[in-house]
Each structure stands twice: as structure tokens, then as C-alpha cells.
Amino acid sequence: MNRSTAVGCLLVFLFLALIASVALNAVQFGAGLLSSDESPMQAVRPKARFGEVLEQSGQDGSQDRIVQIDLEGIISSAQIGGGLFDHSLPMVSTIKRALEQAVGDKRVKAIVLHINSPGGEVTASDILYSAVKAAARRKPVVVYMDSMAASGGYYISCGATKIVASDTTLTGSIGVIMESFSYHGLFDKVGLGTNTFASGAFKDTLSGARPMREDEKAYIQNLVTQMYDRFLGIVADARKLDKAQLKSTIADGRVLLGSEALKAKLVDQIGYIEDAYTLARQLGNSANAMVVRYRRSVGLLDVLGAAESEAATKKKIDVSLMGDLLPRLEPGRAYYLPAGFARGVGAQ
């Protein structure tokens, strides 16, 4: 065998060994996905990182940025979305992480928080209000209200430096709502009943299997009043308004158009998203800044983790005629929502 033939055989052998190694690693990886308690999807992942989508070009070669962050839909601390790439973070965590990234980026001179939401959970709204307020202490935050920024959406807006709404934006709805179904009358008609064993007089409050007692009604109303009082105080402090006057006028749960909200001093300016960009550039002292919108970047581990989550959770077919058109509210939980979004959907 000559030297060239030997070298050729060696190269073929090395190539085949490489293919075998790759195949073996693939088999081991697949087995790990199925059986290992320490699979790659379960490994600790780095913090979410958002990519940038250009909305408006900058001028004179400026690398300064105005970042747009979108907050849309019912405000919730639960997992949102149902597609493969929607599982990565709950809404609250997503918005908080986006604000954190924008504040930490030296190129970002101001933030535009684009809100299109009827409101949502009390605690989720409060967490995001606090996050927006903290960001606004570091960099200007301009809220732009789209079609709706009511109740919890307005609550969050109060943490911003400035608020811009369009003439036709629905906002306000300062208030708290909590409801429950009462079905004991139906049970009586069909001869059904429940046996409830509770550790205290208020443990089964809001149960629809029996009429509410007067002391229970007073108890629940007190909880709602305390949450409403906090909402009222935040609005009064943020907008420099008299709390008692607010309570006796527009803070009764009513929804206002943007133009009405401006007269009531709930917002600072009427305009469109472009006006919010202009205001953000002014507040950030960067007239030539580009505008970018954050978009969640999906990595390989996110895809694999989402696929595993899909396989683990979708063991049955869930058919809903309304799909995602209505918010999925939970019984006994308080919400910053207009009444129309709460009724007929479930007990909350």
C-alpha cells in the first residue's frame, strides 16, 4: 500500500468516526430529554434578552435609542400565550425584564411604554406600577395609551414620567371589582346541596352554594375598599390631585375618553404614538435618537423547553368557543377592570 492510499484510508476512517460520534451524542441527548432529571431544558438559563426592531431611524448617525415596550391584554402574573414561543415568561416578568434591560443600556435615553389593556389583577398591576416607577427614576418613561388603558392599565401608567393618550383612548376606570356566582337557588330547585367543613366563619366566604351573611358582605367590601384606597392614593400622588375630590368625582369606576382625561388631569398630552416618541426624545435630551421596539429573542433552550412544556401539558384537547376573546378570570380574586370585562366571564 503506497503512502497516498494510506492517508486516504486514514481520512475515511476519521470521517466515519466523526459521524459515529455525532450519532452517539444525538442518541444520548434524545435519551436525556426523555428520562434525565437534569435535561438541558431543566438547566438554569440566562436572563431573557430582547432583540430590537427599528420603528424610526435616527439622524446624523446617532446610536442613541428610544425603546418601545408593549404591554397588551389582561394584566396577569400567570403564564400567557399558547404557542411554542409564548411560554418563555409571564407578562409581569416580561415587562419587568424589558424595563431592566432598557435602564441598563447606556444607549437608551428614554422609554415609551405602549399600553393597550383594560386592566387585570390587582397585585400584577401593582408590581408593574412599581417597576415602571423605579425605571422612571433612572430614565424618562412616557406611557402611550392606545385603544384602552383602563383600571389596572391606568394604575401602571401612574408610575411614568408623562402620559400621552389619543382623543379616543378609553382610560380611567379607577376602582376595584370582585364578584362571585350564587347558585344556591338553582341547587334548591333541583334538590342538590353541599356539605362544607370550614375551620373558621369566613373560610368559605364567596361560596355560591349558600347565601352570603351580612358580616361576610361587610368583610369583602372592606377588602375591596382598602385596595381601592391604595389605587386612589397612587393616582392622587402621581397626578398631584386632591384625593377626596377624586373620590367624589371621576374616581367612581367610570371610563373616560382621552380628551376627558386630559381635562381631568389624568393624562399630560393628547396625541399619537409618534408624539410619544417626540416627547421621549425631548425628555431624554436626544433629538436624533432612533426608536426601537423590543422583541423577545428565542434561543435553542427556549424552543426545547417550550416543546417539553407543550408535551407535558397538552395531554387533553381543550376546546373553547370563545378562545382568547375573553379574559380568564379566577373566582375570589380582585381585579382592576371595568365592570363589563368582569361580568359574564366568571366569578372574580
N, C-alpha and C positions, 0 to 999 in steps of 0.2 A: 504494500500500500504506500503510495507516494505521500509527500508532505501535504499537498493541497487537498487530497482526498481525506486525510486525517483531520485537517482543520474543518473541512465541510461537515464531516460526521459529528465533530465536537459541537459545532454551531447548531446542527439539527437537534442534538441531544439537549443542549442548553435551552433551546426554544421549547421543546416538548416538556422539559422540567418546569419551565416558567408557566406553561399552560396548565400543567397538573397542579402547580402551587396555587394558581388563581382559582381553579375549580374547587380545590380543597377548602380554601378560605371562604369561598362563596357558600359551600355546604355548611361549614361551621357557623357562618354568620346567620344563615337561614335557621339553623337549629337553635341558635341563641335567641332569635326573635320569637320562636315558638315556646321555648322551655326555660330559658335562663331568667333568674330573678334579677340579674344585673345586665339586662339587654341594653343596647345603645340608646333606645328610646327612653329608658329609665335613668340614664346618666344625667348629671347636672348640666344644664345648658346655660350658655351665656345669656346676659340680658338681651331682650328684644332690641333690634336695631332697625330703624326706619330709613328707607330709601327716600330719595327726593324726586318729585315730578315738577317740572318747570311750569308755572302758571303765568308769570310775567317776566320778561327779560329785564336784566339790569341795564344800566347805562355807564358809559365811559370805562368799561371793563371791570366794574365793581364786583367784588366777590361777597359783599355783604348780602345778607338774606333776611327776608321776612318769611316766617314759617306759618303756613296754614295747617291747623289741626282740626279735623272734622269730628264733631260729636253728633251722631244721628240716632234717632229711635228712642225707645223707652230706656230710661237710665236705670241700670241694674248692675249688681255686683256678681251676677251669675254668668256662666259661660254663654256666649252669644254665637249665633250663626250655626249652620248645619253642614256646610260644605267642607271639603278636605282642608282648605286653607283658612277656615274661620275659627278653628279651635284654639289657636295659639294663646290668646289672652282674653280674660273677661274685659268688658267695657271699661270698668273703673281702672284696672291695671294698665290697659292700653293707653288711655288718656294720660294717666299719671306718668307713664314711661315716656310718652311723646313730649310732654312738658319738660321732663327731666333732661331729655336729650337736647331740646331746643335751648334750655337755660345753660347747659354745659358747653354748647357750641359757640365759640367766640365770634364766629362769622354771623351768627343770628343776632340781629339788632332789636327785633320785636316779634311778637306772636299774634296771629289772628286766629282766634278760636271760633270756628264756624259752627253754630248750634242750630239744629233743626230737630227739636224734641218737644213733646207735650209734657215732659217731666218723668217721674218714676219714683223709685224707692227713696224714702227719707234719708236713710243712712248713706246710701250710694251718692245721693245728691250732695250731702254734707261733706263727704270725703273729697269729692271733686271740687266743691267750692273752696275747701281748704287748700287743695293742690294748686288751683288757679291763683288764689290769693298769695300763696308762697312764691309762685313763679313771677307774679306781678311786682313783688318786692325786689326782684333781681332784674327783670326786663319788662318793658311795657307790654301789656296784654290787651288787645282790642277784641271784644266779642262782637261778631256779626250774627244777628238773628235772621234766620231765613224765614220760611213759611210760619214756623212756630217755635217759640222759646218760652213756654208757659210753665208755671208752677216750679217743678224741680229744675227746668231749663233756665228759668229766671233766677232761681236761687243760686245756681252756679255762676251766672253772669255777674252777680254782685261781687264776685272776687276779682273782677277785671279792672284794668285802669280806666277804660272807656267802653261804652256800649253803643253800637250802631244798629238800628233797625230800619226796615223798609216801611213805607206807609201801610202796607197790607199785612205786616207781621202780626201774628196773634201772640200776645205776651201777657204778663201779669199772672192772674190766677193764683194770687198769694193765699195759700191755705193748705190744709191737710185733710185727707179723707180716709176713712176706714169703714168698711162695710162687712156684713156677713149675711148669708142666706138664712131665712127662717122657714123651715119645712115641717115643723111640728104639727101644724094644722093639717097638712096632707097626710102625715102619719096617722093622725087621729081618724081621718076618713077611711083609710084603708086597713086600719087595725094593726099598725106597726108601732113599735116603741123601741127605746134603747135603755140599757142598764149601764149607768155610768158610775164609776168608783173614783172619786177625786180626793186628793189629800187636803184640799182647802176650799173655802167657799167660792173663790174666784178662779179655781184651776180650769174649769170648763166654761168660763165666760166666752161668749160668742158662739157657743154651740147652738146650731139651728134646731136641735132636737127638742128644745123646750123654750118657753118664753123667757126673755131676759127680765131679771129682777131690777127694781129701781136703783138699788145700790150698785149693781153692775153697770147700768147705763151711766151713772154718775162717775164711776171708776174709769170707764173707757173715755168718756168725754173729757175727763181731767188729763188723761194721757194725750189726747188729740190737742187740747188747749196748750199743754206745755210745749209740744212740738211746733204748734202754730206761733207761740210766743217767741220761740227761737228764730223762726223764719222772719217774723215781723221785726225783731231786733236787728237781724242781719241786713234787711232792706233799709231800715231807718239809718243804720250806721253807714252803710255803703253810699247811700244816696243823699245823706245829710238832710233827712226828713224827720218831722216830728212823729214819734211812734203812735201817740194817742190819735193824732189826726189821720194817720194812715189807717189805723184800725177802724175809725169811724167813717172812712170814705172808700177808697179803692181797694183796700186790703180785705175785701169780704169774699174773695174767691172769684170775682168777675174777671173775664178775659178782656183785654184792651187791644185795640189796633195800635200799630206803631206810632201813628200821629197822636193818638190819645195818650200813649205812654210818654211821649215827649213833653206834652203839656203837663202831665203829672210828675215830671222829672224822674221817671223810672229809667229813661234812656238819655243819651247825650246828643244823639245826632240821627237824622233820617238820611238814608242813602242805600247804596247797593254794596256788594262785596268789594268793588273797585274803590269805593270811598273808604272802606275799612282798611284797604291796602295803603291808600294815601295817608290816612291818619296814623297808621302804624309806622310808616316811613318818617313822618314828622316827629312822632314821639321817640322813635329810635335814632333820630338825627342822622338819617341815611337816605337822602333823597334819591340816590341812584341804585338802591338795593333791588335785587331780583326778588321775586316771590316764588317760593317753592311749597309744594304740598307734601306732607309726609305720607308715605305709603309703606305698609308693613312688608319687610323683606322676609321671604320664606326660604329657610335653609333646608338641607337634606334631613337633618334631625327633626325639623318641624313636620316635614312630609311623612317621615316614617312614624313619628309619634302620633300624628293625626290619623294615619292609616290604622295604627294599632287601636286608637280610641274608637274609630269607626267600627272596627271588627268587634270590639268589646261591648259596645253599647247598642249596636243595631242588630239585636237578636230577634226583634219582632218588628213588624211593619206598623207604623203609626200613621193612620190616615186622618187628616183634619180637613174639613171642608173650608175652614176659614184660613188655614195655613198661618202665615205670619202677619195677617192683616190686623189682628187684634193683639194687644199685649197679654202675655200670660201672667196674670197676677195671682198672688197667693193669698189664701184665707188668713185673716187676722193680721196682715202686715199693713203698716201705714204707708201712704204714698203722697207725694206732691204731684197730683194730677188733677186736671179739670174733671168735673163730675161725669161728663159724657164719655170719658175714656174708662171710667171705673164701672159704670152700671152695665149690666147685661153681660159682663165678661167673666165674672166670678166673684167670690167673696174676698174683700180686701179691707 
